[in-house]
Amino acid sequence: RNSGGTPSSSTGPLGAHDGSWYMFTESSSPRVNGDEAYLEATFNFSALQAPQLSFFYHMYGLSIGALYVDVYDGTWNNAVWSAIGPQQSAQSNPYLQAVVDLTPWSGQNNIVLRFRGMVGSGASSTYYSDIAIDLIEVYGGTVPDPPVANFSANATTIGTGGTVQFTDLSTNNPTAWSWTFNGGTPSGSTAQHP
């Protein structure tokens, strides 16, 4: 966690995207090309549909390696999002926003999201490879409750040739109906109020 610029000059941002603090990878010695730093957290997506990860990132420096987002659901799904090499041309450039679709993990629990920063050596040194991330958010709509079927009828006893009007009283906003009338004419309906 850092406020202001990173300890290394000519790499990393000049400050946070939002507020005062951000996370970053420090790539000075004894780091070597290919070293990785991780930041991870576990999430419960069981009540979310179409979850998304949003964050801001800053990757300035001649030796920038790569930034990855990995997802663990019992198996690591590496690089579901990635940025490789410098993404800014100056320390003063604004952060960029990434939005990562996590829909494949909708409705699941114990999902680990991992930021993986990789040190590069594009300038024959890892020194210029500081990567920063800020304003990390996970969001998504909640899964709606399933419809609960219910109805009323204008008559409960009818004679041969009689008719019944059904009224749908279902809750939780159904969007389709399938009525079956055993021995009736018609034998079924997809209308909301047959």
N, C-alpha and C positions, 0 to 999 in steps of 0.2 A: 504494500500500500504506500502511496506516495502523494505528496502535494507539491505543486510547482513542477519544474523540469526534472528529468531523471538525473542521477549523479554523473552520467556520461555526457560529454558535449557532442553536438552534431548528430544526435540520435534521440528518438523518443519525442514526446510532445513537450510543450512548454508548461502545460498544466492539465487540469481535468476538463472533461467535456461538460460535466454537470456537477455543480458544487465545488468542493475543494480537493477531494480525494479520488484516486483511481488505482487500479492494479497494473503492475507492469513486470516484465521479465528483465532482469539485469544481466547483461551479456558480457560484462567485462571479465578478464582473467580471474579465475582459472577456467572459465567456460571454453568449450571447444566446439567446432562446427558439428551440428547435429544434436547437441545437448537439448533436452526438452524440460520445460517447466509446466506443471499442471495446476489447474484450479478446478475443483469439481464439487458438485452438490447433488443430493438425491431429491427427487420430486415424486409427488403423487399426482398422476394425471387421470385418476379414476373418475373424477367429476368434470373433466374437461373434454370438449370436443374441439378438434382442430387447434391443439396447443401450438404456440409459437414462442421462440426465443428471440428477443431483441436485445442488441447491445451496440455500443459504439466502440470503434477501434482506431488506433493510430499506429502506423507502421512506417516510420521515417528512419532512414539510415542506409549507408552504402552496403552494409552486410546483412540486411534483414533476411531472415530465413522464411518462416511460414507460421501462420496461425490457423489452427484447426478447431472445429467443434466436433467432438465424438459423443456417441450415445451408447450407454450400456443398458441392455435389457435382459441380461443373462449371457450375452455375447457382446463384445465391443463392435460397434458399427463406426468405424473410423472415417473421419473426413466427410461427415454429412454436410459440412460447410468448410470452405478453406479460402485463404488469401495467401498468395505466395509472392515473396519479394516486396520491395518498397511499394506502399500504396499512397504515400504523400511525398511531395517534392521538397518540403521544408518543415521544420519543427513547428512553425506557426500555422501551418495548414490545419483546417478543421478536421475533427474526427469524422469518420464515415460510419454510417449505420448499416448493420446487418440484421436481417430478419430471417430466421431459420424455421422452416416448416417442420413441425414435430408431429404432424397428423398420423404417421405410422404408429405412434405410441399413444394415441388417444385411448382413454379408458384403462390405462395400465398404471400400476403402482411400482415403487422402487426403481424408477428410471434415473440413471446417473447421467448428468450432463457434465462434460469435461472440456475445458479450454486447454488446448495443448499448443504452447508456444515453442517454436524450434529456432535455435540459434543458427545463423548463417555465417559465412565468411567471405562474402563477395568482395571485400576490399583487403583480402589476405589477413583479416583480423576479425574476431567476433565482436570487438568493441562497439561497432556501429550497428548493433542489432537489437536495440531495446524496443519492445512491443508493448503497447498499453491498451487496456480495455476499461470501459466505464459504463455506467447506467445499464446494468444487466437486469432484464425483466423477462419473466415467463408469464404468459397470459393465454387465454382462450375462453371461448364460451362454455358455459356449463351444459352438461348433458341434460336435455329435458326429461321430465318424468314420462314414462310410457303412458299412452292412453288407457283409461279404465272404462270398459264398456258398461253402459247402462241405458235403459230405455223405458218408455211408458207406452201403453196402448189405450185407445179410446174404448175398447171393448175387450173383455177377457173370455166371454162366452158368445159364440155366434152359431147360427144355423147354416145349413147348406146354402151356398151362394152368397153368404154375407161377406162383408168387408171389414177390415181392421185398419186403422191409421196408426202407425208407429211413430213415436217422436224420440229422436236421439237425445239422450241426456248424458252422454259420455263426457268425461273430464280429461284434462291435460291435452286439449287441442288435437284431436285426431284429424287426419287429412284424407282418409279414405274409409269407405264402409263396405262391408260384405255381409248382407243379410241372407239367411237361408230359411225358407218356409217349407218344411217337410209336408208333403201332401197338399200344398197350396198352389194357387195359380195367381201370379207367376210363382215359380219355385225359388226365386231369389231376387235380390236387388242390390245395386251399388249406390242408390240414393241415400242421402243423409236421413230423410224422413219419409220412408215409403208408406 
